[in-house]
Amino acid sequence: MILGLIGFISYFEISEYHAKKVYYLTDLKSKIIKIENNISGGRSYDYITKSGIIITLMNSDTLFIGDSIVKEKDNWVFELYRKNKTGNYKFIRTYNLDK
């Protein structure tokens, strides 16, 4: 039972490390296509981009489906753009995921 618990925790730690590494190394210009709850019990959400990159943010940081994400390669910072009523994308804010 303890071995199973260690394996379970290790799996999620390795998965999180891999997702963060992929995010950091990727040049990203994509839209949010899906929002999922994750194992945090509602304290954070996974925002899945069209390119498959997952961005995890605390639930106080709200992104919406259709929001546009722009991030340079080898960087933790991304810019969020949201479509306004005229159909143009407007800069909303910058996020830094280096934690």
C-alpha positions in Angstrom: 0.0 0.0 0.0 2.8 2.4 0.9 4.6 1.5 -2.3 1.4 2.2 -4.3 1.1 5.6 -2.7 4.8 6.4 -3.4 4.2 5.4 -7.0 1.1 7.5 -7.3 2.8 10.6 -6.0 5.9 10.0 -8.1 3.7 9.7 -11.2 2.1 13.1 -10.7 5.4 14.8 -9.8 7.1 13.5 -12.9 4.0 14.4 -15.1 4.0 18.0 -13.6 7.8 18.3 -14.2 7.4 17.2 -17.8 4.5 19.5 -18.5 6.4 22.5 -17.1 9.5 21.6 -19.2 7.4 21.4 -22.4 5.7 24.7 -21.6 9.1 26.5 -21.0 10.7 25.1 -24.2 7.8 25.9 -26.5 7.2 28.9 -28.7 3.5 29.3 -28.2 0.9 31.1 -30.2 -2.4 29.3 -29.5 -5.9 29.5 -28.2 -7.5 28.0 -25.1 -9.8 25.2 -26.4 -10.6 23.4 -23.1 -10.6 24.0 -19.4 -10.3 21.0 -17.0 -10.4 20.5 -13.2 -7.2 18.9 -12.0 -6.2 16.9 -8.9 -6.0 20.1 -6.8 -9.7 19.9 -5.9 -10.7 23.2 -7.5 -7.7 25.3 -6.3 -6.3 25.4 -9.8 -7.4 24.6 -13.3 -5.7 23.2 -16.4 -6.1 25.4 -19.5 -5.5 23.3 -22.6 -4.3 25.1 -25.8 -5.0 24.1 -29.4 -1.4 23.1 -29.7 -1.7 20.7 -26.7 0.2 22.7 -24.2 -1.4 22.7 -20.7 -1.2 25.9 -18.5 -2.1 25.4 -14.9 -3.3 28.5 -13.0 -4.9 29.1 -9.6 -8.7 29.5 -9.8 -8.4 33.2 -9.1 -6.8 33.6 -12.6 -9.5 33.1 -15.1 -8.9 32.3 -18.7 -11.7 31.5 -21.1 -12.1 29.2 -24.1 -11.1 31.3 -27.1 -8.5 33.4 -25.3 -5.2 33.7 -27.2 -1.9 32.9 -25.6 1.5 34.2 -26.9 4.8 33.0 -25.4 8.4 33.0 -26.6 10.5 29.9 -26.4 12.7 29.4 -23.3 10.5 31.7 -21.2 8.0 31.4 -18.4 6.1 34.6 -19.3 3.0 34.6 -21.6 0.6 37.3 -22.7 -3.1 36.8 -22.7 -5.3 38.3 -25.4 -9.1 38.2 -25.5 -11.5 39.0 -28.3 -13.6 42.1 -27.8 -17.0 43.0 -29.1 -15.6 44.2 -32.4 -13.9 40.8 -33.0 -10.4 42.1 -32.4 -8.0 40.6 -29.9 -7.1 43.0 -27.0 -4.2 42.5 -24.6 -5.5 41.6 -21.1 -2.4 40.9 -19.0 1.0 39.2 -18.7 1.4 36.0 -16.6 4.7 34.7 -15.2 4.6 30.9 -14.4 8.1 30.8 -12.9 7.2 29.6 -9.4 
